[in-house]
Amino acid sequence: MSTSGMNDATMGTSTSGGVMVGGAMMTPNKDIVDNAAGSADHTTLVSAVKAAGLVETLKGAGPFTVFAPSNSAFDKLPAGTVNSLVTPEMKPTLTKVLTYHVVPGRLTAANLTSGQVLTTVQGEQLTVVKNGNDVMIRDAKGGTARVTIADVVSSNGVTHVVDTVLMPAK
């Protein structure tokens, strides 16, 4: 199956064992970090999580809901932003941005309702906007990210792949 140049791996084709993301099968027996580490579409996110020292946290019991920006989402940021954020002196800022993508609990797409306000691990809020089958997440600065692959279930939570990096107000 191919649609607009996207193949099953990038579209998130679901099988009984899991969901294909970035060319790898995301399975419920792996934690959020181990699933993300297998995705060719999330190498920037995985590197950023390591740089922020959040690997052990996201491998913890959770449960967590993660809105995971793809590599192309990070590519939308101004040139040099990612390289700057992963430097040791920017670790506090990087940690704020990454933890702004994490919500306590296991929220599947079916649990998300339009207008719902989610408080992130970082402390600020995200707002869910649903339009038909489309799920958008609005950040504190008014930016929106579209969920491109929903319900990637892991042993310690659920991940929703998003097409834009969400930004906290502070």
Phi and psi restraints in degrees (value plus and minus 20) as a CYANA .aco file:
   2 SER   PHI    -160.4  -120.4
   2 SER   PSI     111.5   151.5
   3 THR   PHI    -153.2  -113.2
   3 THR   PSI     101.5   141.5
   4 SER   PHI      30.1    70.1
   4 SER   PSI      20.5    60.5
   5 GLY   PHI      59.0    99.0
   5 GLY   PSI     -20.2    19.8
   6 MET   PHI    -115.2   -75.2
   6 MET   PSI     116.9   156.9
   7 ASN   PHI    -124.4   -84.4
   7 ASN   PSI     158.4   198.4
   8 ASP   PHI     -75.1   -35.1
   8 ASP   PSI     -57.2   -17.2
   9 ALA   PHI     -83.6   -43.6
   9 ALA   PSI     -57.4   -17.4
  10 THR   PHI    -108.4   -68.4
  10 THR   PSI     -40.4    -0.4
  11 MET   PHI    -103.2   -63.2
  11 MET   PSI     -36.9     3.1
  12 GLY   PHI      65.2   105.2
  12 GLY   PSI      22.2    62.2
  13 THR   PHI     -81.7   -41.7
  13 THR   PSI     109.6   149.6
  14 SER   PHI    -112.3   -72.3
  14 SER   PSI     117.1   157.1
  15 THR   PHI    -147.7  -107.7
  15 THR   PSI     155.7   195.7
  16 SER   PHI     -83.8   -43.8
  16 SER   PSI     -44.0    -4.0
  17 GLY   PHI    -110.8   -70.8
  17 GLY   PSI     -32.5     7.5
  18 GLY   PHI     139.7   179.7
  18 GLY   PSI    -174.1  -134.1
  19 VAL   PHI    -149.9  -109.9
  19 VAL   PSI     115.0   155.0
  20 MET   PHI     -99.6   -59.6
  20 MET   PSI     106.2   146.2
  21 VAL   PHI    -159.0  -119.0
  21 VAL   PSI     105.2   145.2
  22 GLY   PHI      37.7    77.7
  22 GLY   PSI      15.5    55.5
  23 GLY   PHI      61.6   101.6
  23 GLY   PSI     -14.6    25.4
  24 ALA   PHI    -149.8  -109.8
  24 ALA   PSI     128.2   168.2
  25 MET   PHI     -99.7   -59.7
  25 MET   PSI     101.9   141.9
  26 MET   PHI    -112.8   -72.8
  26 MET   PSI      99.3   139.3
  27 THR   PHI    -138.8   -98.8
  27 THR   PSI     129.8   169.8
  28 PRO   PHI     -85.6   -45.6
  28 PRO   PSI     -34.2     5.8
  29 ASN   PHI    -106.7   -66.7
  29 ASN   PSI     -25.3    14.7
  30 LYS   PHI    -123.9   -83.9
  30 LYS   PSI     133.4   173.4
  31 ASP   PHI    -100.3   -60.3
  31 ASP   PSI     153.3   193.3
  32 ILE   PHI     -75.6   -35.6
  32 ILE   PSI     -65.2   -25.2
  33 VAL   PHI     -86.3   -46.3
  33 VAL   PSI     -66.9   -26.9
  34 ASP   PHI     -84.2   -44.2
  34 ASP   PSI     -57.8   -17.8
  35 ASN   PHI     -84.7   -44.7
  35 ASN   PSI     -68.0   -28.0
  36 ALA   PHI     -82.1   -42.1
  36 ALA   PSI     -56.6   -16.6
  37 ALA   PHI     -83.3   -43.3
  37 ALA   PSI     -43.2    -3.2
  38 GLY   PHI    -104.2   -64.2
  38 GLY   PSI     -32.2     7.8
  39 SER   PHI    -108.4   -68.4
  39 SER   PSI     101.8   141.8
  40 ALA   PHI     -86.0   -46.0
  40 ALA   PSI     -38.0     2.0
  41 ASP   PHI    -107.0   -67.0
  41 ASP   PSI     -20.5    19.5
  42 HIS   PHI    -149.6  -109.6
  42 HIS   PSI       7.1    47.1
  43 THR   PHI     -85.6   -45.6
  43 THR   PSI     -57.0   -17.0
  44 THR   PHI     -85.9   -45.9
  44 THR   PSI     -64.6   -24.6
  45 LEU   PHI     -81.2   -41.2
  45 LEU   PSI     -66.7   -26.7
  46 VAL   PHI     -81.3   -41.3
  46 VAL   PSI     -62.8   -22.8
  47 SER   PHI     -82.3   -42.3
  47 SER   PSI     -60.6   -20.6
  48 ALA   PHI     -87.0   -47.0
  48 ALA   PSI     -61.1   -21.1
  49 VAL   PHI     -81.0   -41.0
  49 VAL   PSI     -61.5   -21.5
  50 LYS   PHI     -84.2   -44.2
  50 LYS   PSI     -66.5   -26.5
  51 ALA   PHI     -82.0   -42.0
  51 ALA   PSI     -52.5   -12.5
  52 ALA   PHI    -103.6   -63.6
  52 ALA   PSI     -27.5    12.5
  53 GLY   PHI      52.7    92.7
  53 GLY   PSI      10.1    50.1
  54 LEU   PHI    -122.1   -82.1
  54 LEU   PSI     -16.0    24.0
  55 VAL   PHI     -78.7   -38.7
  55 VAL   PSI     -72.2   -32.2
  56 GLU   PHI     -82.3   -42.3
  56 GLU   PSI     -58.7   -18.7
  57 THR   PHI     -80.5   -40.5
  57 THR   PSI     -68.3   -28.3
  58 LEU   PHI     -97.7   -57.7
  58 LEU   PSI     -27.7    12.3
  59 LYS   PHI    -114.2   -74.2
  59 LYS   PSI     -23.6    16.4
  60 GLY   PHI     -89.3   -49.3
  60 GLY   PSI     159.3   199.3
  61 ALA   PHI     -82.4   -42.4
  61 ALA   PSI     -53.2   -13.2
  62 GLY   PHI      46.9    86.9
  62 GLY   PSI    -162.7  -122.7
  63 PRO   PHI     -99.8   -59.8
  63 PRO   PSI     133.1   173.1
  64 PHE   PHI    -144.5  -104.5
  64 PHE   PSI     130.0   170.0
  65 THR   PHI    -133.3   -93.3
  65 THR   PSI     103.3   143.3
  66 VAL   PHI    -136.5   -96.5
  66 VAL   PSI     109.2   149.2
  67 PHE   PHI    -116.8   -76.8
  67 PHE   PSI      79.0   119.0
  68 ALA   PHI    -115.3   -75.3
  68 ALA   PSI      88.7   128.7
  69 PRO   PHI     -86.8   -46.8
  69 PRO   PSI     116.2   156.2
  70 SER   PHI     -97.3   -57.3
  70 SER   PSI     150.1   190.1
  71 ASN   PHI     -76.5   -36.5
  71 ASN   PSI     -60.5   -20.5
  72 SER   PHI     -85.9   -45.9
  72 SER   PSI     -48.0    -8.0
  73 ALA   PHI     -85.7   -45.7
  73 ALA   PSI     -64.1   -24.1
  74 PHE   PHI     -86.0   -46.0
  74 PHE   PSI     -52.6   -12.6
  75 ASP   PHI     -85.0   -45.0
  75 ASP   PSI     -41.0    -1.0
  76 LYS   PHI     -94.1   -54.1
  76 LYS   PSI     -38.4     1.6
  77 LEU   PHI     -88.1   -48.1
  77 LEU   PSI     136.0   176.0
  78 PRO   PHI     -75.1   -35.1
  78 PRO   PSI     127.2   167.2
  79 ALA   PHI     -71.3   -31.3
  79 ALA   PSI     113.8   153.8
  80 GLY   PHI      67.9   107.9
  80 GLY   PSI     -30.4     9.6
  81 THR   PHI     -81.7   -41.7
  81 THR   PSI     -69.5   -29.5
  82 VAL   PHI     -83.3   -43.3
  82 VAL   PSI     -66.4   -26.4
  83 ASN   PHI     -79.4   -39.4
  83 ASN   PSI     -56.5   -16.5
  84 SER   PHI     -89.6   -49.6
  84 SER   PSI     -63.9   -23.9
  85 LEU   PHI     -84.4   -44.4
  85 LEU   PSI     -50.7   -10.7
  86 VAL   PHI    -106.4   -66.4
  86 VAL   PSI     -15.5    24.5
  87 THR   PHI     -98.7   -58.7
  87 THR   PSI     130.8   170.8
  88 PRO   PHI     -74.1   -34.1
  88 PRO   PSI     -58.0   -18.0
  89 GLU   PHI     -90.1   -50.1
  89 GLU   PSI     -38.3     1.7
  90 MET   PHI    -119.5   -79.5
  90 MET   PSI     -13.0    27.0
  91 LYS   PHI     -74.3   -34.3
  91 LYS   PSI     -63.1   -23.1
  92 PRO   PHI     -80.6   -40.6
  92 PRO   PSI     -59.7   -19.7
  93 THR   PHI     -88.9   -48.9
  93 THR   PSI     -63.8   -23.8
  94 LEU   PHI     -79.9   -39.9
  94 LEU   PSI     -62.9   -22.9
  95 THR   PHI     -81.2   -41.2
  95 THR   PSI     -62.1   -22.1
  96 LYS   PHI     -81.7   -41.7
  96 LYS   PSI     -65.1   -25.1
  97 VAL   PHI     -84.6   -44.6
  97 VAL   PSI     -64.8   -24.8
  98 LEU   PHI     -88.4   -48.4
  98 LEU   PSI     -63.6   -23.6
  99 THR   PHI     -90.8   -50.8
  99 THR   PSI     -35.3     4.7
 100 TYR   PHI     -91.2   -51.2
 100 TYR   PSI     -35.9     4.1
 101 HIS   PHI    -113.8   -73.8
 101 HIS   PSI     -16.3    23.7
 102 VAL   PHI    -139.4   -99.4
 102 VAL   PSI     111.2   151.2
 103 VAL   PHI    -140.3  -100.3
 103 VAL   PSI     114.9   154.9
 104 PRO   PHI     -83.2   -43.2
 104 PRO   PSI     122.6   162.6
 105 GLY   PHI      82.6   122.6
 105 GLY   PSI     152.5   192.5
 106 ARG   PHI    -132.2   -92.2
 106 ARG   PSI      76.8   116.8
 107 LEU   PHI    -128.5   -88.5
 107 LEU   PSI      88.9   128.9
 108 THR   PHI    -103.2   -63.2
 108 THR   PSI     150.2   190.2
 109 ALA   PHI     -77.2   -37.2
 109 ALA   PSI     -54.9   -14.9
 110 ALA   PHI     -85.9   -45.9
 110 ALA   PSI     -44.1    -4.1
 111 ASN   PHI    -104.0   -64.0
 111 ASN   PSI     -31.8     8.2
 112 LEU   PHI    -112.4   -72.4
 112 LEU   PSI     108.5   148.5
 113 THR   PHI    -142.7  -102.7
 113 THR   PSI     129.9   169.9
 114 SER   PHI     -81.1   -41.1
 114 SER   PSI     112.0   152.0
 115 GLY   PHI      69.4   109.4
 115 GLY   PSI     -29.1    10.9
 116 GLN   PHI     -83.5   -43.5
 116 GLN   PSI     115.0   155.0
 117 VAL   PHI    -124.7   -84.7
 117 VAL   PSI     106.9   146.9
 118 LEU   PHI    -131.8   -91.8
 118 LEU   PSI     109.9   149.9
 119 THR   PHI    -113.3   -73.3
 119 THR   PSI     104.1   144.1
 120 THR   PHI    -102.6   -62.6
 120 THR   PSI     147.0   187.0
 121 VAL   PHI     -80.2   -40.2
 121 VAL   PSI     -52.1   -12.1
 122 GLN   PHI     -88.0   -48.0
 122 GLN   PSI     -44.3    -4.3
 123 GLY   PHI      93.5   133.5
 123 GLY   PSI     -39.9     0.1
 124 GLU   PHI    -112.1   -72.1
 124 GLU   PSI    -199.3  -159.3
 125 GLN   PHI    -134.8   -94.8
 125 GLN   PSI     133.4   173.4
 126 LEU   PHI    -140.8  -100.8
 126 LEU   PSI     132.3   172.3
 127 THR   PHI    -141.8  -101.8
 127 THR   PSI     113.1   153.1
 128 VAL   PHI    -105.3   -65.3
 128 VAL   PSI     114.1   154.1
 129 VAL   PHI    -147.7  -107.7
 129 VAL   PSI      97.0   137.0
 130 LYS   PHI    -131.1   -91.1
 130 LYS   PSI     116.7   156.7
 131 ASN   PHI    -156.9  -116.9
 131 ASN   PSI      78.6   118.6
 132 GLY   PHI      45.4    85.4
 132 GLY   PSI    -145.0  -105.0
 133 ASN   PHI    -108.3   -68.3
 133 ASN   PSI     -27.3    12.7
 134 ASP   PHI    -100.3   -60.3
 134 ASP   PSI     113.8   153.8
 135 VAL   PHI    -136.9   -96.9
 135 VAL   PSI     104.5   144.5
 136 MET   PHI    -138.0   -98.0
 136 MET   PSI     130.7   170.7
 137 ILE   PHI    -140.5  -100.5
 137 ILE   PSI     102.7   142.7
 138 ARG   PHI    -119.2   -79.2
 138 ARG   PSI     111.3   151.3
 139 ASP   PHI    -112.2   -72.2
 139 ASP   PSI     158.6   198.6
 140 ALA   PHI     -84.5   -44.5
 140 ALA   PSI     -41.9    -1.9
 141 LYS   PHI    -115.8   -75.8
 141 LYS   PSI     -16.2    23.8
 142 GLY   PHI      71.1   111.1
 142 GLY   PSI     -21.9    18.1
 143 GLY   PHI     -95.1   -55.1
 143 GLY   PSI     136.9   176.9
 144 THR   PHI    -148.2  -108.2
 144 THR   PSI     127.6   167.6
 145 ALA   PHI    -143.5  -103.5
 145 ALA   PSI     117.2   157.2
 146 ARG   PHI    -114.1   -74.1
 146 ARG   PSI     114.3   154.3
 147 VAL   PHI     -95.2   -55.2
 147 VAL   PSI      97.1   137.1
 148 THR   PHI    -117.1   -77.1
 148 THR   PSI     -48.1    -8.1
 149 ILE   PHI    -158.2  -118.2
 149 ILE   PSI      97.4   137.4
 150 ALA   PHI    -121.0   -81.0
 150 ALA   PSI     139.2   179.2
 151 ASP   PHI      40.2    80.2
 151 ASP   PSI      29.2    69.2
 152 VAL   PHI    -106.4   -66.4
 152 VAL   PSI      79.7   119.7
 153 VAL   PHI    -103.3   -63.3
 153 VAL   PSI     111.9   151.9
 154 SER   PHI    -142.8  -102.8
 154 SER   PSI     152.8   192.8
 155 SER   PHI     -85.5   -45.5
 155 SER   PSI     -45.4    -5.4
 156 ASN   PHI    -140.0  -100.0
 156 ASN   PSI       4.1    44.1
 157 GLY   PHI     133.1   173.1
 157 GLY   PSI    -178.2  -138.2
 158 VAL   PHI    -159.1  -119.1
 158 VAL   PSI     124.3   164.3
 159 THR   PHI    -138.3   -98.3
 159 THR   PSI     121.6   161.6
 160 HIS   PHI    -141.6  -101.6
 160 HIS   PSI     100.9   140.9
 161 VAL   PHI     -95.5   -55.5
 161 VAL   PSI     112.6   152.6
 162 VAL   PHI    -141.8  -101.8
 162 VAL   PSI     135.2   175.2
 163 ASP   PHI    -115.9   -75.9
 163 ASP   PSI     -15.4    24.6
 164 THR   PHI    -167.3  -127.3
 164 THR   PSI     124.2   164.2
 165 VAL   PHI     -96.7   -56.7
 165 VAL   PSI     107.0   147.0
 166 LEU   PHI    -100.9   -60.9
 166 LEU   PSI     120.5   160.5
 167 MET   PHI    -140.5  -100.5
 167 MET   PSI     107.3   147.3
 168 PRO   PHI     -91.8   -51.8
 168 PRO   PSI     141.5   181.5
 169 ALA   PHI     -89.0   -49.0
 169 ALA   PSI     -53.8   -13.8
